[in-house]
């Protein structure tokens, strides 16, 4: 159920005459971790992608990743979902799956949490009210969670928006990915690696399909 993919484990060095590192030497400059609910039904027609990437940091004000890099990363999620037979819904109310992407600007550690309330209270976090419904206190992971989130990483959570509602019901997160290791000194290369990591997260999740 859990996969941790170190891409080749190569180490690169910057030559004095090179402005940016050689892309061919960066295959192992990132890690892609994915996990999913083995009981989840992924054969549903639609999804809704939160339109902004939330920045998780120590700021007291909501922050969002902006610019070309954020647009390319979000586009990669949409392209992968559509390639697997899903259709982007016009709004979250009409979608079967909800996807949110967060950028980790600081390092946080979590061990054996049954529910992901650790992000609650951070400014701008996509709380349960964002997805609508009366979820009785939020959402939950249907599996154990024990790992750390590091600076310069991306966390993605896929939520089942069609789960049964009610006062004691919580919205299950059926798939999550953790992308990390983008620290080459070049924003352009970091952006390229992040998009490659998004693609890899789907490549190692063959169950995530509506075909």
PyMOL commands that set and color helices and strands:
alter all, ss='L'
color gray80, all
select helices_A, chain A and resi 23-25+68-83+92-94+117-119+128-131+187-203
alter helices_A, ss='H'
color red, helices_A
select strands_A, chain A and resi 3-6+31-36+46-49+53-56+64-65+87-88+97-104+108-113+139-141+145-149+153-160+171-180
alter strands_A, ss='S'
color yellow, strands_A
deselect
rebuild
show_as cartoon
